[in-house]
Amino acid sequence: MIDLCNLLKQKFSNYNCKLNHLNYGNDTQLTLDNFPHCDLDIDLNRLKKCAILIILFRKNKEFNILFTIRSSQLRTYPGEICFPGGKFDSSLDRNLEDTAFRETHEEIGLNRKNLDLICQLCPFVSPVGHYLVPFICLLKRESDINPYEETFQIVNSLKPNPKEVQSIFCLPFSYIFDSELVSERILVLKVPFKWPNALKKMKTLISDKLDFSDGYLNRIFINLDDWLFESNLKPASPVLYGINATVILFVILNIQNESEFILKLEENFFLTSKTIDEYIKLILDI
């Protein structure tokens, strides 16, 4: 029997930054030296350390990724799509790994015992001043001969905290690999960008598939169809973009057959009026 957890650990072994930044605590001195693309007026003293969990689980012998939709009651980013996670709390967390698991339990009630840690990805710095570290996890059942298969039943049993999370939804990998609809679901806008050193390994995988050019980044947008959400619990905007979209494509390409993906997408990366309109809306937050 294939050990799915160890198989994934092998696939992500070249991208595991755990030893480099696992122990970021309250007194850690952060720097933007590795993030030259953040040519913004960010106050390092106010940089917020955050962690998220990218939760993989199996349904119908296929990988899915778990997302949450933020509660409409929240003051910041109400109704937005995000990963479980949140801010580092020095009174509760030893490090950002603790943060990711604690916040996930608070938001959706998922216990750490049901998650196997696969990898810690490199940190990102967002334009709004978040120092964000993603952790990839695999959902598992306890005391089971095959603990990683058909774990969607655990997802179905989760009870989100209504003060923080409106609902949970899942993105199957096949949604990205649908050859007939992929040009509608994935859109790209080329924008000026300088790759930070910390992301070079990730760039190596993605750039071969998405035609990156020196000095430019293909800004990725993933449009989500209505059927992915509960009818009365839809997000404010059904579009993944920025860090979320980049990380999702990276994770999927690293696990699935990359050659199939490039054959389907190589002709589809061009600017369209729809892409530009979506980008402008996101910038202006309208």
C-alpha positions, -999 to +999 in steps of 0.1 A: +000+000+000+013+035-009+019+058+020+003+089+007+017+111+034+053+102+027+048+104-010+036+140-007+065+148+016+089+136-011+072+157-037+075+188-016+109+181-001+127+207-024+103+234-012+102+227+025+114+258+044+106+245+078+141+245+091+146+281+080+116+298+095+097+275+118+106+293+150+096+328+142+084+342+175+073+375+189+109+388+192+121+377+158+135+405+136+118+404+103+131+420+071+119+427+036+153+421+020+141+390+003+110+407-010+120+434-034+087+432-051+072+449-020+081+484-031+055+497-006+055+518+025+054+489+049+064+496+085+084+466+096+075+472+132+039+467+123+044+437+100+019+411+111+031+375+113+005+351+101+002+314+092-023+294+071-031+258+065-035+244+030-055+213+038-055+185+012-081+157+015-093+128-006-128+125-021-137+099-048-100+090-051-091+127-059-073+154-041-093+184-029-082+216-012-103+231+017-112+268+017-132+290+040-154+320+033-149+347+059-179+357+080-198+388+068-197+400+104-159+405+103-146+441+100-118+431+076-123+413+043-159+401+050-171+374+027-137+368+011-123+334+002-093+323+023-074+294+039-078+286+076-053+304+097-046+337+113-022+359+133+006+348+156-002+352+193+029+351+215+008+342+246-006+311+229+019+301+201+055+289+203+059+294+166+039+299+134+032+262+130+013+265+163-005+295+150-018+277+119-032+247+138-046+268+166-064+292+143-077+264+121-093+247+152-108+280+163-123+287+129-136+253+117-131+229+147-106+207+129-083+190+154-045+187+149-047+149+154-066+147+121-038+165+102-003+153+091+021+181+083+036+177+048+056+209+042+062+245+053+064+267+022+085+299+019+070+331+035+051+357+015+047+394+023+014+408+013+008+444+002-012+451+033+017+441+056+012+405+064+042+382+068+025+349+058+038+314+061+018+285+045+018+250+058+006+221+037-013+193+056-030+161+047-063+152+063-064+118+080-087+095+100-075+080+133-069+043+138-076+033+102-059+009+078-061+035+050-063+068+069-059+092+040-086+080+016-121+094+014-115+118+043-142+141+030-164+127+057-144+146+082-148+178+062-186+172+061-187+170+099-169+203+106-188+230+123-174+265+114-174+292+140-200+316+126-182+346+141-152+339+119-163+316+091-194+318+069-189+284+053-165+259+040-160+248+004-136+225-015-118+228-047-112+195-065-079+192-085-100+182-116-115+217-116-081+231-127-074+203-152-107+205-171-094+210-207-127+223-220-131+250-194-096+258-183-092+290-204-124+304-188-114+294-153-078+306-153-070+340-165-037+359-164-026+395-166+011+404-171+023+430-146+058+443-137+074+422-110+108+412-096+111+377-082+124+376-046+152+352-038+130+334-013+106+323-041+131+311-067+125+274-062+088+278-065+093+300-096+112+271-113+082+249-112+055+275-121+074+295-147+078+265-170+040+261-170+028+297-171+053+314-194+069+339-170+091+365-186+120+384-170+107+416-153+070+405-155+047+383-135+016+367-150-009+377-123-031+346-119-069+347-115-089+315-108-126+320-114-148+297-093-181+284-106-212+287-085-217+250-080-186+249-058-205+269-031-237+263-011-265+283-028-270+307+000-234+309+012-214+324-017-183+346-013-183+383-019-162+376-051-158+341-066-122+348-077-089+335-063-060+358-069-027+369-055-010+346-030-040+322-029-040+316-066-002+313-069+000+288-040-029+267-053-014+263-088+020+255-072+005+228-050-016+212-078+012+213-104+036+197-079+012+168-072-005+162-105+009+154-140+025+187-150+029+178-187-009+175-191-014+209-176+010+227-199-004+211-230-039+224-221-028+259-212+000+269-234-022+286-259-045+303-234-024+329-216-033+362-232-049+394-220-086+397-223-110+425-214-125+402-187-091+397-171-083+434-170-117+442-157-113+417-128-078+431-120-090+467-119-119+456-096-095+439-072-071+469-071-099+493-064-118+469-042-151+474-059 
